[in-house]
Amino acid sequence: MPWVGGKKALRDEILLRFPLAYERYIEVFGGGGWVLFHKPAGDFEVYNDFNANLVTLYRCVRNQPEELIAKLEFTLNSRDDFEQIRSILRSKVELSDMQRAAYFYQLIRQSYAAGLDSYGAQPRDMWSRFPLIRAASARLQGVIIENRDFEKLISQYDRPESLFYCDPPYFFTENYYEDVGFTAADHGRLAGALFGLKGKWLLSYNDCAQVRELYNRPGIMIEPISRLSNIAQRYEGGKLYEEVIISNYDTTERARQHVQLSLFDSDFCAGEPP
Ligand SMILES: C[S@@+](CC[C@H](N)C(=O)[O-])C[C@H]1O[C@@H](n2cnc3c(N)ncnc32)[C@H](O)[C@@H]1O
């Protein structure tokens, strides 16, 4: 599902840095769930986000996908409907969870760049998504879905065998996320919640002085990583977006497992006498 700050482009890099062994997987800032949906299913998985509309949507997808599909079946891709739904969701009107989930799904699908704010005016049909809703429902069956602030969630699920993946709002983008009230001070609150955990954690962030200063501590790995910036490609081809992956464990374990298969000893190089 498209989501502001979604990790579609980084998901392989992130999975490659997971530890080889962990028993509990907790996705703290779930959003569109790009990493959760990309990783193999595990025995104990938690999806969390503080956005109540988003979490209601996830719960309806998991528990009642056919009812959700029935609600979406005859929706129109129209500016008037989009604006009406947006103002209903922003009002205090009481809605059933299923109606709220369907409205929110429609808003994501039809807004510009999934920003929920302005009508996208794109020929996006709804019916082609229905198989994805069913597949997501199947994938979410064993997943615990939470709607908690990150600090409480992290302390609740901390165990030596836990792996937390954290993808918070990036520095300077705090106000991109409606309804959750993430502030600049929350970056420090997150660092405080992560330092001293019994479990392992992996964090993705924009590469900036503020992040480096917060996490420049003994035993913490900060790895710069660049990817093509999707939005900037429109006006500046090849522009890279600089991010960092931060962790409290050695993230090279999995990559080191990928040993090149060879008929010969790996020390033997072409051109060398055997
Ligand atoms: C960068 S997005 C996560 C994107 C996600 N990794 C993906 O691939 O789609 C950050 C998410 O953090 C959530 N969030 C903001 N404040 C939060 C809080 N205090 N506790 C938990 N989640 C929060 C937002 O609602 C948003 O969905």
Ligand as a Chemical Component Dictionary entry (heavy atoms), coordinates in Angstrom:
data_LIG
# 
_chem_comp.id                   LIG 
_chem_comp.type                 NON-POLYMER 
_chem_comp.pdbx_formal_charge   0 
_chem_comp.three_letter_code    LIG 
# 
loop_
_chem_comp_atom.comp_id 
_chem_comp_atom.atom_id 
_chem_comp_atom.alt_atom_id 
_chem_comp_atom.type_symbol 
_chem_comp_atom.charge 
_chem_comp_atom.model_Cartn_x 
_chem_comp_atom.model_Cartn_y 
_chem_comp_atom.model_Cartn_z 
_chem_comp_atom.pdbx_ordinal 
LIG C1  C1  C 0  7.877 6.699 7.954  1  
LIG S1  S1  S 1  6.255 6.160 8.357  2  
LIG C2  C2  C 0  6.443 4.409 8.386  3  
LIG C3  C3  C 0  6.436 3.846 6.990  4  
LIG C4  C4  C 0  6.489 2.320 6.935  5  
LIG N1  N1  N 0  7.754 1.799 7.369  6  
LIG C5  C5  C 0  6.204 1.842 5.510  7  
LIG O1  O1  O 0  7.058 1.168 4.886  8  
LIG O2  O2  O -1 5.127 2.150 4.990  9  
LIG C6  C6  C 0  6.103 6.589 10.035 10 
LIG C7  C7  C 0  4.843 6.085 10.719 11 
LIG O3  O3  O 0  4.941 6.378 12.127 12 
LIG C8  C8  C 0  3.626 6.547 12.633 13 
LIG N2  N2  N 0  3.738 7.243 13.943 14 
LIG C9  C9  C 0  3.886 8.565 14.171 15 
LIG N3  N3  N 0  3.970 8.818 15.486 16 
LIG C10 C10 C 0  3.921 7.615 16.120 17 
LIG C11 C11 C 0  3.994 7.204 17.484 18 
LIG N4  N4  N 0  4.103 8.109 18.483 19 
LIG N5  N5  N 0  3.953 5.881 17.783 20 
LIG C12 C12 C 0  3.813 4.966 16.769 21 
LIG N6  N6  N 0  3.706 5.293 15.454 22 
LIG C13 C13 C 0  3.771 6.602 15.132 23 
LIG C14 C14 C 0  2.931 7.351 11.542 24 
LIG O4  O4  O 0  1.530 7.229 11.633 25 
LIG C15 C15 C 0  3.534 6.730 10.255 26 
LIG O5  O5  O 0  2.676 5.741 9.738  27 
# 
loop_
_chem_comp_bond.comp_id 
_chem_comp_bond.atom_id_1 
_chem_comp_bond.atom_id_2 
_chem_comp_bond.value_order 
_chem_comp_bond.pdbx_ordinal 
LIG C1  S1  SING 1  
LIG S1  C2  SING 2  
LIG S1  C6  SING 3  
LIG C2  C3  SING 4  
LIG C3  C4  SING 5  
LIG C4  N1  SING 6  
LIG C4  C5  SING 7  
LIG C5  O1  DOUB 8  
LIG C5  O2  SING 9  
LIG C6  C7  SING 10 
LIG C7  O3  SING 11 
LIG C7  C15 SING 12 
LIG O3  C8  SING 13 
LIG C8  N2  SING 14 
LIG C8  C14 SING 15 
LIG N2  C9  SING 16 
LIG N2  C13 SING 17 
LIG C9  N3  DOUB 18 
LIG N3  C10 SING 19 
LIG C10 C11 SING 20 
LIG C10 C13 DOUB 21 
LIG C11 N4  SING 22 
LIG C11 N5  DOUB 23 
LIG N5  C12 SING 24 
LIG C12 N6  DOUB 25 
LIG N6  C13 SING 26 
LIG C14 O4  SING 27 
LIG C14 C15 SING 28 
LIG C15 O5  SING 29 
# 
